[in-house]
Amino acid sequence: MDLNTIGEVTIARTRTDLTNPQPGDAVIAGGTWLLSERQDHLRRLVDITTLGWEPVTITDAGIDLAATCTIETISKLGGELPAEWTAAPLFHQCATALLASFKIWKTATIGGNVSLSFPAGAMISLVTALDGTVTVWRPDGTDYTAHIVDFVTGAATNVLAPGDVLRSIALPAGALRGRTAFRKIALSPLGRSGAVIIGRLDRPDDGGGFALAVTGSTTKPLQLRFPGLPTTADLTDALGGVPDDLWHYDAHGAPDWRKAVSSVLAHEILAELS
Ligand SMILES: Cc1cc2nc3c(=O)[nH]c(=O)nc-3n(C[C@H](O)[C@H](O)[C@H](O)COP(=O)(O)OP(=O)(O)OC[C@H]3O[C@@H](n4cnc5c(N)ncnc54)[C@H](O)[C@@H]3O)c2cc1C
């Protein structure tokens, strides 16, 4: 839709174009959410897709995803990774957990998805499952990093301060070498996610730990960690320890339903990875 309060659009070419933010500014990446509803409080858009960031950088240490990397690129990435990165299927699985048409996939970005910080943020599920760390540019030229579970603070809230720009997301090689299992559930076959639960069992030489990402069903992403595969009782206990007010409530599922299905899916994942 037209945003008719916007008086100026800045096409960012260098980091300097991101300094001096004003009230009424918003970064625009894919624009799939920003242009989908009224934004009467906004006066200026700063387009970051013109900064020329390399979408995907692969090194021995892992993967660095630019914030402007599209969901489409991420969905295909799993097919292009080294064979020993056994978590590769997660990229497509998480991309398909985003309720969106191929048109959205082509322009929506991982940075936009993570910055919105919706519980149903499928890229948040991916980054949580793979132990991702977010790098943020402050307008004063400094940077900071945050683990994804600390970056997202609640439903549609996060640590970004006005003028901060999410620059990139790092996924470590150790997590990419893990064996993973993915489950998503929604109230209708093509519905927005009510729960996205992902398990990851690391190789013994990467510590052999088990991490369960609980997303979609909770207001913020959770990572339940165990030194190895937990018993079903330990898994039940850990899920039982999630505070009641973290189970999310919206039109896509009631908290008690989300809590119950998260437990069922987590136990399926444990059985699959055992
Ligand atoms: C049909 C449809 C279905 C959708 N389904 C889902 C869904 O299932 N789950 C879900 O979570 N979302 C969904 N969305 C919302 C949204 O499209 C996606 O989250 C998408 O990934 C947002 O990315 P974008 O690049 O288009 O963000 P934009 O629309 O460009 O920006 C979104 C917000 O993030 C800010 N932003 C963007 N990039 C940055 C950055 N690098 N640093 C700081 N702030 C930034 C913008 O200022 C804006 O506030 C859907 C949208 C549509 C239209």
The ligand as an SDF file (V2000), in Angstrom:
LIG
                    3D

 53 58  0  0  0  0  0  0  0  0999 V2000
    1.5570  -12.5160    3.1480 C   0  0  0  0  0  0  0  0  0  0  0  0
    2.5350  -12.2850    4.2740 C   0  0  0  0  0  0  0  0  0  0  0  0
    2.8250  -13.3490    5.1070 C   0  0  0  0  0  0  0  0  0  0  0  0
    3.7420  -13.1830    6.1730 C   0  0  0  0  0  0  0  0  0  0  0  0
    4.0040  -14.2500    6.9830 N   0  0  0  0  0  0  0  0  0  0  0  0
    4.8080  -14.0810    8.0330 C   0  0  0  0  0  0  0  0  0  0  0  0
    5.0620  -15.1630    8.9430 C   0  0  0  0  0  0  0  0  0  0  0  0
    4.5300  -16.2680    8.7930 O   0  0  0  0  0  0  0  0  0  0  0  0
    5.8910  -14.9320    9.9890 N   0  0  0  0  0  0  0  0  0  0  0  0
    6.4760  -13.7110   10.1820 C   0  0  0  0  0  0  0  0  0  0  0  0
    7.2440  -13.5440   11.1410 O   0  0  0  0  0  0  0  0  0  0  0  0
    6.2700  -12.6930    9.3450 N   0  0  0  0  0  0  0  0  0  0  0  0
    5.4430  -12.8400    8.2980 C   0  0  0  0  0  0  0  0  0  0  0  0
    5.2140  -11.7690    7.4650 N   0  0  0  0  0  0  0  0  0  0  0  0
    5.8130  -10.4610    7.8010 C   0  0  0  0  0  0  0  0  0  0  0  0
    7.0580  -10.0910    6.9600 C   0  0  0  0  0  0  0  0  0  0  0  0
    6.7620  -10.0930    5.6020 O   0  0  0  0  0  0  0  0  0  0  0  0
    8.2400  -11.0130    7.1670 C   0  0  0  0  0  0  0  0  0  0  0  0
    8.5430  -11.0820    8.5430 O   0  0  0  0  0  0  0  0  0  0  0  0
    9.4750  -10.5530    6.3800 C   0  0  0  0  0  0  0  0  0  0  0  0
   10.5340  -11.4680    6.5940 O   0  0  0  0  0  0  0  0  0  0  0  0
    9.9280   -9.1550    6.7190 C   0  0  0  0  0  0  0  0  0  0  0  0
   11.0990   -8.8730    5.9560 O   0  0  0  0  0  0  0  0  0  0  0  0
   11.2150   -7.5830    5.0550 P   0  0  0  0  0  0  0  0  0  0  0  0
   12.6140   -7.5710    4.5490 O   0  0  0  0  0  0  0  0  0  0  0  0
   10.1550   -7.5030    4.0230 O   0  0  0  0  0  0  0  0  0  0  0  0
   11.0100   -6.4440    6.1470 O   0  0  0  0  0  0  0  0  0  0  0  0
   10.4470   -4.9420    5.9700 P   0  0  0  0  0  0  0  0  0  0  0  0
    8.9950   -4.9530    5.6960 O   0  0  0  0  0  0  0  0  0  0  0  0
   11.3230   -4.1660    5.0470 O   0  0  0  0  0  0  0  0  0  0  0  0
   10.7330   -4.4210    7.4650 O   0  0  0  0  0  0  0  0  0  0  0  0
   10.0560   -5.0070    8.5470 C   0  0  0  0  0  0  0  0  0  0  0  0
   10.4200   -4.2180    9.8210 C   0  0  0  0  0  0  0  0  0  0  0  0
   11.7640   -4.4980   10.1910 O   0  0  0  0  0  0  0  0  0  0  0  0
   12.5660   -3.3070   10.1590 C   0  0  0  0  0  0  0  0  0  0  0  0
   13.8350   -3.7230    9.5450 N   0  0  0  0  0  0  0  0  0  0  0  0
   14.0000   -4.3960    8.3790 C   0  0  0  0  0  0  0  0  0  0  0  0
   15.2860   -4.7110    8.2050 N   0  0  0  0  0  0  0  0  0  0  0  0
   15.9550   -4.2080    9.2810 C   0  0  0  0  0  0  0  0  0  0  0  0
   17.3210   -4.2280    9.6790 C   0  0  0  0  0  0  0  0  0  0  0  0
   18.2690   -4.8230    8.9450 N   0  0  0  0  0  0  0  0  0  0  0  0
   17.6450   -3.6100   10.8370 N   0  0  0  0  0  0  0  0  0  0  0  0
   16.7050   -3.0120   11.6120 C   0  0  0  0  0  0  0  0  0  0  0  0
   15.3900   -2.9900   11.2960 N   0  0  0  0  0  0  0  0  0  0  0  0
   15.0260   -3.5760   10.1410 C   0  0  0  0  0  0  0  0  0  0  0  0
   11.7690   -2.3040    9.3330 C   0  0  0  0  0  0  0  0  0  0  0  0
   12.0490   -0.9740    9.7180 O   0  0  0  0  0  0  0  0  0  0  0  0
   10.3400   -2.7120    9.6800 C   0  0  0  0  0  0  0  0  0  0  0  0
    9.9670   -2.1730   10.9280 O   0  0  0  0  0  0  0  0  0  0  0  0
    4.3520  -11.9240    6.3900 C   0  0  0  0  0  0  0  0  0  0  0  0
    4.0410  -10.8630    5.5280 C   0  0  0  0  0  0  0  0  0  0  0  0
    3.1450  -11.0260    4.4930 C   0  0  0  0  0  0  0  0  0  0  0  0
    2.8450   -9.8370    3.6180 C   0  0  0  0  0  0  0  0  0  0  0  0
  1  2  1  0
  2  3  1  0
  2 52  2  0
  3  4  2  0
  4  5  1  0
  4 50  1  0
  5  6  2  0
  6  7  1  0
  6 13  1  0
  7  8  2  0
  7  9  1  0
  9 10  1  0
 10 11  2  0
 10 12  1  0
 12 13  2  0
 13 14  1  0
 14 15  1  0
 14 50  1  0
 15 16  1  0
 16 17  1  0
 16 18  1  0
 18 19  1  0
 18 20  1  0
 20 21  1  0
 20 22  1  0
 22 23  1  0
 23 24  1  0
 24 25  2  0
 24 26  1  0
 24 27  1  0
 27 28  1  0
 28 29  2  0
 28 30  1  0
 28 31  1  0
 31 32  1  0
 32 33  1  0
 33 34  1  0
 33 48  1  0
 34 35  1  0
 35 36  1  0
 35 46  1  0
 36 37  1  0
 36 45  1  0
 37 38  2  0
 38 39  1  0
 39 40  1  0
 39 45  2  0
 40 41  1  0
 40 42  2  0
 42 43  1  0
 43 44  2  0
 44 45  1  0
 46 47  1  0
 46 48  1  0
 48 49  1  0
 50 51  2  0
 51 52  1  0
 52 53  1  0
M  END
$$$$
